[in-house]
Amino acid sequence: MSTEGISLIVGLGNPGRDYEETRHNAGFWCVERIAEMHGGRFHPESKFFGELCRVSIHGQDLRLLKPTTFMNHSGRSLAAVARYFNIPPAQILLAYDELDLPPGQMRLKFGGGHAGHNGMRDSIQALGSRDFWRLRIGIGHPGHKEQVVGYVLSRPSRADREAIEHSYDQSLAVLNEIVTGRMQRAMNHLHRKPEP
């Protein structure tokens, strides 16, 4: 497991008004919240096929990226930024929606497969590596495999959206640890069970 600090956080999602409130954009929501909390603004960058934002977290430079390639081609944007700024995979964190976690839960992990997530699949292929960090943002599961596409491309209920937003507060609380590479401390905080 890498303990290097994170230099780039990529939120996965789909561009455009039709998608901005859908569950599949949970990664976008995450990086937008980070930018908002730290006074950053996203700017379109055609050479990176996305929108880029730069913020400073406790003196550490951090770039935030929203690919505008649509989910299935997220890796094109991610790889362009990583190459340009010479950021190794171990210093990259991808934030994305996770069907296998309920709304309100997040999991931070290093490495692994794509688990059928098209944005993750393309990112792994474009980077040529699985050895990067992932922030899995729980959105819940519709219950049947055939319903997944419609589910992720629809809006969450108000209660689910509030639970997802609350999980962002948890990630913001450990952002300093994530940026400076204290990943075990970040995981201990994010993965602890909520008090009854």
Backbone as a printed PyTorch tensor [residue, N CA C, xyz], in Angstrom:
tensor([[[  0.8410,  -1.2120,   0.0000],
         [  0.0000,   0.0000,   0.0000],
         [  0.8680,   1.2510,   0.0000]],

        [[  0.5810,   2.1590,  -0.9120],
         [  1.3440,   3.4050,  -0.9870],
         [  0.9590,   4.3500,   0.1450]],

        [[  1.9480,   5.0700,   0.6630],
         [  1.6650,   6.0870,   1.6800],
         [  2.1120,   7.4650,   1.2010]],

        [[  2.2870,   7.6060,  -0.1090],
         [  2.5850,   8.9260,  -0.6530],
         [  1.3440,   9.8040,  -0.5490]],

        [[  1.5500,  11.1100,  -0.5140],
         [  0.4160,  12.0130,  -0.4890],
         [ -0.3060,  12.0330,  -1.8290]],

        [[ -1.5320,  12.5160,  -1.8130],
         [ -2.3500,  12.6130,  -3.0200],
         [ -2.1630,  13.9940,  -3.6480]],

        [[ -1.8670,  14.0180,  -4.9590],
         [ -1.6890,  15.2730,  -5.6940],
         [ -2.8630,  15.5840,  -6.6090]],

        [[ -3.6610,  14.5430,  -6.9400],
         [ -4.7600,  14.7110,  -7.8810],
         [ -5.9590,  13.8940,  -7.4280]],

        [[ -7.1040,  14.5510,  -7.2900],
         [ -8.3590,  13.8550,  -7.0090],
         [ -9.2590,  14.0120,  -8.2270]],

        [[ -9.6860,  12.8980,  -8.7790],
         [-10.5320,  12.8860,  -9.9650],
         [-11.9330,  12.4430,  -9.5640]],

        [[-12.9190,  13.2800,  -9.8320],
         [-14.3010,  12.8950,  -9.6100],
         [-14.8850,  12.3680, -10.9060]],

        [[-15.4340,  11.1660, -10.8880],
         [-16.0110,  10.5910, -12.0950],
         [-17.4870,  10.9660, -12.2120]],

        [[-17.9050,  11.2340, -13.4480],
         [-19.3010,  11.6020, -13.6890],
         [-19.5230,  11.8750, -15.1640]],

        [[-20.7040,  12.3380, -15.4840],
         [-21.0640,  12.7100, -16.8560],
         [-21.3170,  14.2120, -16.9270]],

        [[-20.8270,  14.8820, -17.9780],
         [-21.0430,  16.3280, -18.0910],
         [-22.4550,  16.6480, -18.5740]],

        [[-22.8830,  17.8820, -18.3290],
         [-24.1580,  18.3430, -18.8680],
         [-25.2790,  18.3570, -17.8490]],

        [[-26.2320,  19.2490, -18.0960],
         [-27.3430,  19.4580, -17.1690],
         [-28.2030,  18.2110, -16.9760]],

        [[-28.3210,  17.3930, -18.0170],
         [-29.1660,  16.1990, -17.9270],
         [-28.6560,  15.2010, -16.8950]],

        [[-27.3720,  15.2800, -16.5920],
         [-26.7690,  14.2780, -15.7090],
         [-26.3510,  14.8150, -14.3480]],

        [[-26.3310,  16.1260, -14.1690],
         [-25.6560,  16.6850, -13.0050],
         [-26.2460,  16.2670, -11.6650]],

        [[-27.5380,  15.9080, -11.6310],
         [-28.1540,  15.5110, -10.3620],
         [-28.3230,  13.9960, -10.2320]],

        [[-27.7090,  13.2330, -11.1360],
         [-27.8850,  11.7790, -11.1100],
         [-26.8390,  11.0970, -10.2270]],

        [[-27.1750,   9.9050,  -9.7520],
         [-26.2940,   9.1810,  -8.8300],
         [-24.9110,   8.9250,  -9.4240]],

        [[-24.8490,   8.7090, -10.7380],
         [-23.5760,   8.4090, -11.3950],
         [-22.5950,   9.5740, -11.2770]],

        [[-23.0790,  10.7490, -10.8730],
         [-22.2200,  11.9250, -10.7390],
         [-21.7510,  12.1610,  -9.3130]],

        [[-21.8390,  11.1500,  -8.4800],
         [-21.4120,  11.3000,  -7.0820],
         [-19.9490,  11.7180,  -6.9780]],

        [[-19.1210,  11.2680,  -7.9260],
         [-17.7160,  11.6860,  -7.9180],
         [-17.5510,  13.1640,  -8.2200]],

        [[-18.3410,  13.6660,  -9.1770],
         [-18.3510,  15.1070,  -9.4630],
         [-18.7470,  15.8930,  -8.2110]],

        [[-19.8170,  15.4380,  -7.5470],
         [-20.2950,  16.1530,  -6.3540],
         [-19.1990,  16.2510,  -5.3050]],

        [[-18.4230,  15.1880,  -5.1790],
         [-17.3640,  15.1510,  -4.1660],
         [-16.2960,  16.2040,  -4.4340]],

        [[-15.7550,  16.2500,  -5.6520],
         [-14.6860,  17.2190,  -5.9330],
         [-15.2270,  18.6460,  -5.9570]],

        [[-16.4960,  18.8150,  -6.3290],
         [-17.1080,  20.1460,  -6.2700],
         [-17.1940,  20.6320,  -4.8370]],

        [[-17.5050,  19.7310,  -3.9170],
         [-17.5780,  20.1070,  -2.4980],
         [-16.1930,  20.4890,  -1.9780]],

        [[-15.1720,  19.7370,  -2.3590],
         [-13.8110,  20.0690,  -1.9290],
         [-13.4090,  21.4490,  -2.4450]],

        [[-13.6870,  21.7080,  -3.7250],
         [-13.3530,  23.0080,  -4.3130],
         [-14.0700,  24.1370,  -3.5760]],

        [[-15.3390,  23.9280,  -3.3140],
         [-16.1370,  24.9510,  -2.6260],
         [-15.5890,  25.2470,  -1.2400]],

        [[-15.2250,  24.1920,  -0.5150],
         [-14.7360,  24.3730,   0.8570],
         [-13.3680,  25.0540,   0.9100]],

        [[-12.6140,  24.9690,  -0.1780],
         [-11.2520,  25.5200,  -0.1690],
         [-11.0730,  26.6720,  -1.1490]],

        [[-12.1830,  27.2500,  -1.5830],
         [-12.1330,  28.4580,  -2.3850],
         [-11.6120,  28.2740,  -3.7970]],

        [[-11.7450,  27.0700,  -4.3330],
         [-11.2700,  26.8100,  -5.6860],
         [-12.3940,  26.8910,  -6.7090]],

        [[-12.0310,  27.1060,  -7.9680],
         [-13.0100,  27.1350,  -9.0550],
         [-12.5190,  26.2630, -10.2050]],

        [[-13.4520,  25.5400, -10.8010],
         [-13.1160,  24.7040, -11.9460],
         [-13.0920,  25.5530, -13.2230]],

        [[-12.1040,  25.2520, -14.0820],
         [-11.9820,  25.9390, -15.3580],
         [-11.8620,  24.8930, -16.4660]],

        [[-12.5750,  25.0890, -17.5720],
         [-12.4550,  24.1460, -18.6920],
         [-11.0290,  24.1490, -19.2500]],

        [[-10.4950,  22.9560, -19.4870],
         [ -9.1500,  22.7990, -20.0460],
         [ -9.2490,  21.8010, -21.1940]],

        [[ -9.2930,  22.3000, -22.4140],
         [ -9.5110,  21.4230, -23.5620],
         [ -8.3990,  20.3910, -23.7220]],

        [[ -7.1570,  20.7700, -23.3810],
         [ -6.0550,  19.8170, -23.5580],
         [ -6.1330,  18.6640, -22.5650]],

        [[ -6.9390,  18.8600, -21.4960],
         [ -7.1210,  17.7980, -20.5040],
         [ -8.4910,  17.1250, -20.6180]],

        [[ -9.2910,  17.5370, -21.6050],
         [-10.6190,  16.9490, -21.8110],
         [-11.4510,  16.9700, -20.5310]],

        [[-11.3720,  18.0990, -19.8240],
         [-12.0950,  18.1860, -18.5650],
         [-12.0250,  19.5680, -17.9560]],

        [[-12.4960,  19.6640, -16.7330],
         [-12.4280,  20.8950, -15.9510],
         [-11.4670,  20.6620, -14.7950]],

        [[-10.5520,  21.6190, -14.5990],
         [ -9.4920,  21.4640, -13.6060],
         [ -9.5810,  22.5800, -12.5710]],

        [[ -9.2420,  22.2310, -11.3460],
         [ -9.2410,  23.1900, -10.2450],
         [ -7.9910,  22.9270,  -9.4120]],

        [[ -7.4010,  23.9960,  -8.9040],
         [ -6.2110,  23.8580,  -8.0470],
         [ -6.4880,  24.5230,  -6.7030]],

        [[ -6.2290,  23.7870,  -5.6390],
         [ -6.4200,  24.3270,  -4.2940],
         [ -5.1890,  23.9980,  -3.4580]],

        [[ -5.0930,  24.6550,  -2.3210],
         [ -4.0050,  24.3750,  -1.3820],
         [ -4.6080,  23.8600,  -0.0810]],

        [[ -4.1640,  22.6950,   0.3540],
         [ -4.6560,  22.0860,   1.5980],
         [ -3.4880,  22.0270,   2.5710]],

        [[ -3.5330,  22.8640,   3.5960],
         [ -2.4590,  22.9180,   4.5840],
         [ -1.0820,  23.0060,   3.9190]],

        [[ -0.9920,  23.8830,   2.9220],
         [  0.2710,  24.1150,   2.2530],
         [  0.6110,  23.1240,   1.1570]],

        [[ -0.2520,  22.1360,   0.9420],
         [ -0.0080,  21.1300,  -0.0960],
         [ -0.8530,  21.4650,  -1.3200]],

        [[ -0.2240,  21.4390,  -2.4920],
         [ -0.9430,  21.6390,  -3.7560],
         [ -1.8000,  20.4250,  -4.0750]],

        [[ -3.0360,  20.6730,  -4.4510],
         [ -3.9410,  19.5880,  -4.8220],
         [ -4.7280,  20.0080,  -6.0600]],

        [[ -4.7360,  19.1520,  -7.0660],
         [ -5.5440,  19.4030,  -8.2620],
         [ -6.7930,  18.5310,  -8.2230]],

        [[ -7.8890,  19.1170,  -8.6650],
         [ -9.1760,  18.4220,  -8.7470],
         [ -9.5860,  18.3950, -10.2060]],

        [[-10.0860,  17.2520, -10.6490],
         [-10.4220,  17.0920, -12.0570],
         [-11.8210,  16.5150, -12.2260]],

        [[-12.5810,  17.1120, -13.1680],
         [-13.8580,  16.5520, -13.6130],
         [-13.7410,  16.2810, -15.1100]],

        [[-13.5500,  15.0230, -15.5110],
         [-13.4880,  14.7310, -16.9520],
         [-14.8040,  15.1000, -17.6360]],

        [[-14.7180,  15.6540, -18.8380],
         [-15.9340,  15.9880, -19.5960],
         [-16.0630,  15.0920, -20.8300]],

        [[-15.5080,  13.9010, -20.7230],
         [-15.4910,  12.9370, -21.8260],
         [-16.6620,  11.9600, -21.7720]],

        [[-17.5140,  12.0820, -20.7480],
         [-18.5120,  11.0850, -20.3780],
         [-17.8100,   9.9010, -19.7030]],

        [[-18.5800,   9.2460, -18.8610],
         [-18.0340,   8.2510, -17.9320],
         [-17.1550,   7.2030, -18.6040]],

        [[-17.6180,   6.6460, -19.7150],
         [-16.9140,   5.5100, -20.3280],
         [-15.5480,   5.8580, -20.8960]],

        [[-15.2300,   7.1510, -20.9820],
         [-13.9330,   7.5790, -21.5170],
         [-13.1880,   8.4690, -20.5230]],

        [[-13.4670,   8.2880, -19.2390],
         [-12.8470,   9.1110, -18.1930],
         [-11.3290,   9.0390, -18.2100]],

        [[-10.8000,   7.8820, -18.5800],
         [ -9.3580,   7.6900, -18.5340],
         [ -8.5870,   8.6270, -19.4440]],

        [[ -9.1900,   9.0310, -20.5370],
         [ -8.5170,   9.9470, -21.4680],
         [ -8.1330,  11.2450, -20.7590]],

        [[ -9.0620,  11.7810, -19.9820],
         [ -8.8220,  13.0180, -19.2510],
         [ -7.8260,  12.8030, -18.1160]],

        [[ -8.0570,  11.7780, -17.3410],
         [ -7.1860,  11.4620, -16.2100],
         [ -5.7380,  11.2640, -16.6610]],

        [[ -5.5320,  10.4720, -17.7070],
         [ -4.1710,  10.1960, -18.1820],
         [ -3.5020,  11.4580, -18.7170]],

        [[ -4.2700,  12.3340, -19.3670],
         [ -3.7030,  13.5750, -19.9040],
         [ -3.1650,  14.4570, -18.7800]],

        [[ -3.9160,  14.5750, -17.6950],
         [ -3.4810,  15.3940, -16.5530],
         [ -2.2850,  14.7480, -15.8590]],

        [[ -2.3610,  13.4390, -15.6480],
         [ -1.2740,  12.7340, -14.9590],
         [  0.0400,  12.8640, -15.7310]],

        [[ -0.0330,  12.7360, -17.0540],
         [  1.1870,  12.8550, -17.8620],
         [  1.7300,  14.2840, -17.8310]],

        [[  0.8490,  15.2610, -17.9950],
         [  1.2810,  16.6580, -18.0890],
         [  1.9780,  17.1120, -16.8010]],

        [[  1.4110,  16.7460, -15.6630],
         [  1.9690,  17.1890, -14.3820],
         [  2.8890,  16.1440, -13.7450]],

        [[  3.1490,  15.0490, -14.4810],
         [  4.0450,  13.9980, -14.0020],
         [  3.6040,  13.4540, -12.6400]],

        [[  2.3290,  13.1030, -12.5460],
         [  1.7670,  12.5740, -11.3110],
         [  1.6760,  11.0530, -11.4110]],

        [[  2.3860,  10.3170, -10.5700],
         [  2.3340,   8.8570, -10.6350],
         [  0.9840,   8.3330, -10.1300]],

        [[  0.5880,   7.1280, -10.5660],
         [ -0.7090,   6.5780, -10.1320],
         [ -0.8980,   6.5690,  -8.6170]],

        [[  0.1600,   6.3040,  -7.8550],
         [  0.0400,   6.2090,  -6.4000],
         [ -0.3390,   7.5340,  -5.7450]],

        [[ -0.2290,   8.6440,  -6.4900],
         [ -0.6100,   9.9470,  -5.9430],
         [ -1.9460,  10.4350,  -6.5100]],

        [[ -2.7110,   9.5030,  -7.0720],
         [ -4.0200,   9.8210,  -7.6590],
         [ -5.1210,   9.1400,  -6.8560]],

        [[ -6.1960,   9.8790,  -6.6220],
         [ -7.3880,   9.3350,  -5.9610],
         [ -8.5810,   9.5280,  -6.8910]],

        [[ -9.2880,   8.4450,  -7.1970],
         [-10.5180,   8.5190,  -7.9960],
         [-11.7220,   8.3960,  -7.0680]],

        [[-12.6160,   9.3600,  -7.1410],
         [-13.8570,   9.3420,  -6.3640],
         [-15.0000,   8.9710,  -7.3030]],

        [[-15.7870,   7.9530,  -6.9350],
         [-16.8320,   7.4780,  -7.8410],
         [-17.9620,   6.7970,  -7.0720]],

        [[-19.0920,   6.6500,  -7.7600],
         [-20.2790,   6.0490,  -7.1770],
         [-20.1170,   4.5400,  -7.0220]],

        [[-20.5930,   4.0110,  -5.8970],
         [-20.4490,   2.5890,  -5.5880],
         [-21.8040,   1.9760,  -5.2410]],

        [[-22.2660,   1.0760,  -6.1060],
         [-23.5600,   0.4130,  -5.9080],
         [-23.5900,  -0.4770,  -4.6650]],

        [[-22.4480,  -1.0470,  -4.3140],
         [-22.4120,  -2.0400,  -3.2490],
         [-22.2900,  -1.4380,  -1.8510]],

        [[-22.3630,  -0.1280,  -1.7400],
         [-22.3800,   0.5340,  -0.4390],
         [-23.6600,   1.3580,  -0.3320]],

        [[-24.2890,   1.3870,   0.8410],
         [-25.4990,   2.2060,   1.0000],
         [-25.1650,   3.6890,   1.0060]],

        [[-26.1190,   4.5350,   0.6550],
         [-25.8780,   5.9780,   0.7250],
         [-25.4320,   6.3730,   2.1340]],

        [[-24.4160,   7.2060,   2.1820],
         [-23.8940,   7.6430,   3.4730],
         [-22.6050,   6.9550,   3.8700]],

        [[-22.2580,   5.8650,   3.1870],
         [-21.0020,   5.1740,   3.4810],
         [-19.9730,   5.4400,   2.3960]],

        [[-18.7210,   5.4930,   2.8230],
         [-17.5880,   5.6420,   1.9140],
         [-16.5140,   4.6510,   2.2960]],

        [[-15.7480,   4.2270,   1.3010],
         [-14.6030,   3.3670,   1.5710],
         [-13.4050,   3.8610,   0.7680]],

        [[-12.2710,   3.9320,   1.4460],
         [-11.0200,   4.3380,   0.8240],
         [-10.1530,   3.1030,   0.6750]],

        [[ -9.6520,   2.8530,  -0.5220],
         [ -8.8010,   1.6760,  -0.7310],
         [ -7.7680,   1.9570,  -1.8030]],

        [[ -6.7300,   1.1140,  -1.7950],
         [ -5.6510,   1.2370,  -2.7680],
         [ -5.6550,   0.0160,  -3.6730]],

        [[ -5.6190,   0.2570,  -4.9850],
         [ -5.5300,  -0.8310,  -5.9340],
         [ -6.8200,  -1.6210,  -6.0660]],

        [[ -6.7620,  -2.6590,  -6.8980],
         [ -7.9160,  -3.5090,  -7.1280],
         [ -8.4240,  -3.3980,  -8.5540]],

        [[ -9.5510,  -4.0500,  -8.8130],
         [-10.1360,  -4.0680, -10.1470],
         [-11.1470,  -2.9550, -10.3460]],

        [[-11.9460,  -3.0850, -11.4090],
         [-12.9340,  -2.0400, -11.7100],
         [-14.3360,  -2.4160, -11.2460]],

        [[-14.5580,  -3.6930, -10.8980],
         [-15.8500,  -4.1760, -10.3900],
         [-17.0150,  -3.7910, -11.3010]],

        [[-16.7550,  -3.7490, -12.6090],
         [-17.8270,  -3.4730, -13.5570],
         [-18.1490,  -2.0060, -13.7630]],

        [[-17.4360,  -1.1190, -13.0770],
         [-17.6800,   0.3190, -13.2250],
         [-16.9470,   0.8140, -14.4730]],

        [[-17.6890,   1.3280, -15.4480],
         [-17.0890,   1.6840, -16.7360],
         [-16.0580,   2.8040, -16.6360]],

        [[-16.2970,   3.7690, -15.7750],
         [-15.3300,   4.8450, -15.5960],
         [-14.0300,   4.3390, -15.0090]],

        [[-14.1440,   3.3990, -14.0640],
         [-12.9530,   2.8000, -13.4740],
         [-12.2290,   1.9210, -14.4810]],

        [[-12.9820,   1.1620, -15.2560],
         [-12.3860,   0.2880, -16.2670],
         [-11.5320,   1.1080, -17.2430]],

        [[-12.0880,   2.2150, -17.7220],
         [-11.3720,   3.0470, -18.6890],
         [-10.1730,   3.7300, -18.0520]],

        [[-10.3050,   4.1150, -16.7870],
         [ -9.2050,   4.7910, -16.0930],
         [ -8.0260,   3.8470, -15.8930]],

        [[ -8.3030,   2.6110, -15.5090],
         [ -7.2420,   1.6130, -15.3340],
         [ -6.5190,   1.3800, -16.6520]],

        [[ -7.2870,   1.2550, -17.7220],
         [ -6.7000,   1.0080, -19.0330],
         [ -5.8400,   2.1900, -19.4910]],

        [[ -6.3420,   3.4100, -19.2950],
         [ -5.6150,   4.5980, -19.7550],
         [ -4.3440,   4.8370, -18.9490]],

        [[ -4.4050,   4.5910, -17.6460],
         [ -3.2220,   4.7700, -16.8030],
         [ -2.2250,   3.6310, -16.9690]],

        [[ -2.7230,   2.4700, -17.3990],
         [ -1.8660,   1.2950, -17.4780],
         [ -1.4840,   0.7800, -16.1130]],

        [[ -2.3240,   1.0710, -15.1110],
         [ -2.0170,   0.6750, -13.7400],
         [ -3.3110,   0.6060, -12.9150]],

        [[ -3.3160,  -0.3020, -11.9570],
         [ -4.4110,  -0.3710, -10.9700],
         [ -3.9790,   0.2350,  -9.6410]],

        [[ -2.7270,   0.6370,  -9.5640],
         [ -2.1480,   1.0370,  -8.2900],
         [ -2.3780,   2.5050,  -7.9860]],

        [[ -3.6570,   2.8590,  -7.8440],
         [ -4.0270,   4.2040,  -7.4160],
         [ -5.1030,   4.0740,  -6.3420]],

        [[ -5.3940,   5.1790,  -5.6900],
         [ -6.3750,   5.1830,  -4.6030],
         [ -7.7870,   5.3800,  -5.1400]],

        [[ -8.7440,   4.7980,  -4.4250],
         [-10.1510,   4.9270,  -4.8070],
         [-10.9610,   5.3680,  -3.5910]],

        [[-11.8590,   6.2960,  -3.7990],
         [-12.8320,   6.6840,  -2.7820],
         [-14.1970,   6.2510,  -3.3050]],

        [[-14.7070,   5.1660,  -2.7570],
         [-15.9710,   4.5850,  -3.2080],
         [-17.1140,   5.2350,  -2.4250]],

        [[-17.9940,   5.9080,  -3.1460],
         [-19.0810,   6.6910,  -2.5370],
         [-20.3860,   5.8960,  -2.6680]],

        [[-20.9180,   5.4670,  -1.5550],
         [-22.1060,   4.6250,  -1.5780],
         [-23.3330,   5.3340,  -2.1340]],

        [[-23.9950,   4.6790,  -3.0990],
         [-25.2660,   5.2100,  -3.6390],
         [-26.3890,   4.1980,  -3.5050]],

        [[-26.0790,   2.9880,  -2.9640],
         [-27.0980,   1.9490,  -2.8420],
         [-27.3070,   1.2020,  -4.1480]],

        [[-28.0800,   0.1230,  -4.0630],
         [-28.3250,  -0.7450,  -5.2170],
         [-29.8280,  -0.8730,  -5.4250]],

        [[-30.3000,  -0.8720,  -6.6760],
         [-31.7510,  -0.9610,  -6.9140],
         [-32.3310,  -2.3370,  -6.5970]],

        [[-31.4700,  -3.3470,  -6.4380],
         [-31.9730,  -4.6670,  -6.0750],
         [-31.8950,  -5.6900,  -7.1960]],

        [[-31.9530,  -5.2220,  -8.4330],
         [-31.8810,  -6.1210,  -9.5770],
         [-30.8840,  -5.5770, -10.5910]],

        [[-30.0970,  -6.4710, -11.1640],
         [-29.0460,  -6.0850, -12.1020],
         [-29.6130,  -5.3160, -13.2990]],

        [[-30.7990,  -5.7320, -13.7660],
         [-31.3880,  -5.0970, -14.9490],
         [-31.7690,  -3.6340, -14.6990]],

        [[-31.9010,  -3.2630, -13.4450],
         [-32.3220,  -1.8970, -13.1070],
         [-31.1520,  -0.9400, -12.8890]],

        [[-29.9220,  -1.4570, -12.9320],
         [-28.7620,  -0.6520, -12.5350],
         [-28.5820,   0.5860, -13.4090]],

        [[-28.6610,   0.4240, -14.7360],
         [-28.3950,   1.5650, -15.6310],
         [-29.3820,   2.7030, -15.3660]],

        [[-30.6560,   2.3830, -15.3140],
         [-31.6590,   3.4040, -15.0330],
         [-31.4860,   4.0270, -13.6570]],

        [[-31.0620,   3.1980, -12.7010],
         [-30.8840,   3.6620, -11.3240],
         [-29.7540,   4.6770, -11.2150]],

        [[-28.5780,   4.3510, -11.7690],
         [-27.4450,   5.2680, -11.6280],
         [-27.6460,   6.5570, -12.4230]],

        [[-28.4840,   6.4990, -13.4540],
         [-28.7300,   7.6900, -14.2710],
         [-29.9980,   8.4310, -13.8520]],

        [[-30.4740,   8.1400, -12.6340],
         [-31.6250,   8.8700, -12.0950],
         [-31.2170,   9.5750, -10.8070]],

        [[-32.0770,  10.4670, -10.3550],
         [-31.7710,  11.2380,  -9.1520],
         [-32.0390,  10.4060,  -7.8990]],

        [[-31.2120,  10.5530,  -6.8780],
         [-31.5030,   9.8890,  -5.6110],
         [-32.6790,  10.5660,  -4.9030]],

        [[-33.2920,   9.8360,  -4.0030],
         [-34.3250,  10.4450,  -3.1670],
         [-33.6870,  11.5320,  -2.3030]],

        [[-34.5160,  12.3620,  -1.7090],
         [-33.9760,  13.4230,  -0.8530],
         [-33.1770,  12.8350,   0.3050]],

        [[-33.6980,  11.7680,   0.9110],
         [-33.0070,  11.1480,   2.0430],
         [-31.6600,  10.5740,   1.6120]],

        [[-31.6370,   9.9130,   0.4450],
         [-30.3780,   9.3490,  -0.0370],
         [-29.3740,  10.4460,  -0.3670]],

        [[-29.8540,  11.5230,  -0.9930],
         [-28.9390,  12.6220,  -1.3330],
         [-28.3550,  13.2390,  -0.0700]],

        [[-29.1730,  13.3990,   0.9560],
         [-28.6740,  13.9540,   2.2160],
         [-27.6320,  13.0340,   2.8480]],

        [[-27.8670,  11.7170,   2.7500],
         [-26.9000,  10.7570,   3.2980],
         [-25.5850,  10.8230,   2.5280]],

        [[-25.6690,  10.9430,   1.2080],
         [-24.4630,  11.0570,   0.3870],
         [-23.7130,  12.3450,   0.7200]],

        [[-24.4550,  13.4400,   0.8470],
         [-23.8300,  14.7200,   1.1960],
         [-23.1420,  14.6370,   2.5590]],

        [[-23.7730,  13.9310,   3.4940],
         [-23.1740,  13.7680,   4.8250],
         [-21.8550,  13.0050,   4.7280]],

        [[-21.8000,  12.0190,   3.8200],
         [-20.5570,  11.2640,   3.6700],
         [-19.4320,  12.1620,   3.1660]],

        [[-19.7710,  13.1910,   2.3680],
         [-18.7370,  14.1240,   1.9180],
         [-18.1460,  14.8870,   3.0940]],

        [[-18.9700,  15.1910,   4.0830],
         [-18.4500,  15.8570,   5.2780],
         [-17.3950,  14.9860,   5.9610]],

        [[-17.6380,  13.6580,   5.9410],
         [-16.6710,  12.7400,   6.5410],
         [-15.3480,  12.7590,   5.7680]],

        [[-15.4440,  12.7970,   4.4400],
         [-14.2080,  12.7980,   3.6470],
         [-13.4620,  14.1180,   3.7910]],

        [[-14.1940,  15.2210,   3.8960],
         [-13.5400,  16.5130,   4.0810],
         [-12.8090,  16.5730,   5.4100]],

        [[-13.3290,  15.8470,   6.4050],
         [-12.7020,  15.8360,   7.7220],
         [-11.3350,  15.1600,   7.6960]],

        [[-11.1030,  14.2850,   6.7010],
         [ -9.8180,  13.5830,   6.6300],
         [ -9.0050,  13.9990,   5.3980]],

        [[ -9.4010,  15.0900,   4.7670],
         [ -8.7070,  15.5020,   3.5460],
         [ -7.2400,  15.8140,   3.8020]],

        [[ -6.9460,  16.4070,   4.9360],
         [ -5.5530,  16.7030,   5.2640],
         [ -4.7250,  15.4250,   5.3350]],

        [[ -5.2930,  14.3690,   5.9520],
         [ -4.5960,  13.0880,   6.0310],
         [ -4.3810,  12.4900,   4.6340]],

        [[ -5.4060,  12.6050,   3.7830],
         [ -5.3100,  12.0460,   2.4310],
         [ -4.2320,  12.7600,   1.6160]],

        [[ -4.2190,  14.0720,   1.6920],
         [ -3.2540,  14.8520,   0.9060],
         [ -1.8210,  14.6120,   1.3750]],

        [[ -1.6570,  14.3730,   2.6710],
         [ -0.3030,  14.1950,   3.2090],
         [  0.0950,  12.7260,   3.3340]],

        [[ -0.7580,  11.8140,   2.8480],
         [ -0.3800,  10.4050,   2.7970],
         [ -0.6020,   9.6100,   4.0660]],

        [[ -1.3470,  10.1670,   5.0140],
         [ -1.6380,   9.4110,   6.2460],
         [ -2.9330,   8.6170,   6.0300]],

        [[ -2.8400,   7.6580,   5.1200],
         [ -4.0210,   6.9570,   4.6320],
         [ -4.6740,   6.0570,   5.6800]],

        [[ -3.8520,   5.4340,   6.5290],
         [ -4.4460,   4.5550,   7.5430],
         [ -5.3280,   5.3500,   8.5010]],

        [[ -4.8760,   6.5320,   8.8720],
         [ -5.6970,   7.3790,   9.7440],
         [ -6.9850,   7.7820,   9.0390]],

        [[ -6.8860,   8.1110,   7.7480],
         [ -8.0780,   8.4770,   6.9800],
         [ -9.0500,   7.3100,   6.9140]],

        [[ -8.5380,   6.1090,   6.6570],
         [ -9.4010,   4.9310,   6.5750],
         [-10.0440,   4.6180,   7.9150]],

        [[ -9.2770,   4.7410,   8.9900],
         [ -9.8390,   4.4770,  10.3160],
         [-11.0420,   5.3670,  10.5890]],

        [[-10.9610,   6.6190,  10.1550],
         [-12.0570,   7.5630,  10.3740],
         [-13.2410,   7.2630,   9.4500]],

        [[-12.9630,   7.0640,   8.1730],
         [-14.0440,   6.8610,   7.2140],
         [-14.7600,   5.5320,   7.4160]],

        [[-14.0510,   4.5160,   7.8620],
         [-14.6180,   3.1700,   7.9130],
         [-15.2410,   2.8160,   9.2600]],

        [[-15.1120,   3.7030,  10.2450],
         [-15.6840,   3.3660,  11.5460],
         [-17.2070,   3.3830,  11.4680]],

        [[-17.8130,   2.5360,  12.2700],
         [-19.2700,   2.4260,  12.2620],
         [-19.8900,   3.6470,  12.9350]],

        [[-20.9830,   4.1760,  12.3670],
         [-21.6380,   5.3180,  13.0010],
         [-22.2070,   4.9300,  14.3580]],

        [[-22.2110,   5.8750,  15.2530],
         [-22.7570,   5.6040,  16.5870],
         [-24.2810,   5.4580,  16.4900]],

        [[-24.8500,   4.5000,  17.2610],
         [-26.3100,   4.2750,  17.2040],
         [-27.0840,   5.4370,  17.7780]]])
